[in-house]
Amino acid sequence: MVIDMDYGENAKIRKVILKILYEVEIKDPDPNTDVTRPKMLERLKVDEKLMDFNIYYLNDKKLIFVRTTPNSPWLTAKITHLGIDKVEYQPPPSKILRR
């Protein structure tokens, strides 16, 4: 999935990360089904540091859970129940009514 790098880039990346993790969770809801760092990077097609920034942001917001080891970047990611709610209950884009 290629992301157009423009205004709101991080928001777009976060939505794609949540969508990827959501799709994996729906296909296999096993507690041990995670997405690996290399697989996420392959699917996102963005700079690794940009991916990490957004992964850690989503983790801090409790929308995803990342597995880590000391002194290394995250290893795997999994969507949380809050992340599932975010994906399933996003309101449609608002329309501004003009006279």
C-alpha positions, -999 to +999 in steps of 0.1 A: +000+000+000+016+033-011+008+064+009+007+098-008+031+120+013+012+152+018-006+171+046-018+148+073+008+122+064+011+107+099-027+105+102-029+085+070-001+062+081-018+056+114-050+047+096-032+023+074-014+007+103-047+002+122-063-012+090-035-037+085-036-049+121-074-050+120-074-072+089-049-096+105-070-098+137-103-105+118-087-133+098-071-149+128-082-137+162-056-159+180-039-139+209-005-148+194-012-135+159+009-103+155+024-085+125+062-084+125+082-053+120+095-064+086+060-073+074+046-040+085+074-021+067+068-041+036+031-033+036+034+004+045+062+013+020+073+043+041+105+053+058+113+030+088+117+060+112+083+073+101+067+039+106+083+036+141+071+071+151+035+062+142+037+027+157+049+041+190+022+068+189-006+042+184+010+021+212+010+051+236-026+058+228-034+021+236-048+015+201-021-012+194+002-033+216+038-037+206+062-064+218+097-052+224+130-063+238+155-041+257+177-019+235+159-028+203+130-014+183+096-030+184+093-066+172+056-072+165+024-053+168-012-063+175-044-042+175-062-037+208-099-036+215-096+002+215-080+001+181-107-022+168-133+003+180-114+031+163-114+013+129-151+001+131-166+033+145-149+061+125-175+086+116-179+094+079-162+126+066-183+156+076-199+177+048-200+214+052-233+228+041-231+260+021-259+284+013 
